[in-house]
Amino acid sequence: MRLGIWLLVIAGLVAVARVYLTVRRMSAQRKDDWDERLVKNLRAQGGDMFRPYDVDFFFDLPDESACERVSALLRAREFAVDYRRMPADQSDRCTLHASKAIRVSVTEMQALTREFREIALQNQGRYDGWAAAGMTRPSGR
């Protein structure tokens, strides 16, 4: 009887772990799907995927020292970077903007999103996404 209870508890824990991992995977996939939607939107607007676009990347970071760390990483990869502290009445955080001319593809943008999301998290911040110069954002987010 006691063994049966333990087996039920273990099975329940395994089920909970599987649900948690599935939800996490789906969440990451939805974020990657946003990159795909942006690239498709650019193509729908007549974008040429074989030429580089000026792409802007946005970060929300806790302070100027975090901005300096992220800036150094991005400048080493030839991104143009600027940041500023938000007005005190809006927030006590900083915004960082990076830009670079790159060819826009779904796989490349998804890889950059994953990488920039991790960099932002390591610096107690948030990666806010990207936009190519002249494109309009799709609705639904």
C-alpha angles and dihedrals in degrees: 000000000000091000090053092055091050091050090052091049092050092047089050092051091049090050092050091048091051092050091048093050092046092051091048092050091049091050092053090046091053090054090050089048088060089062089051091051092051092050092047089049091053090050091048089055089057097267118169107225091198096064127068120255128202100252122194121208123196132206134181109210133178100236147347094273089059088049090052092051094048091043091055091052093049097043089053085061092049098257118147106234136191132165140180141186114253116244110274093242091058104039144326091233135094132240122217125199122193127181138186138162106248140152108260117227131154095243094046094048092046090051091049091048092053092046095046092046089056093046090051092049091050087057096045091253142107132247108228100194137248143276133195117230112269098011126121119225118245117246122248105071 
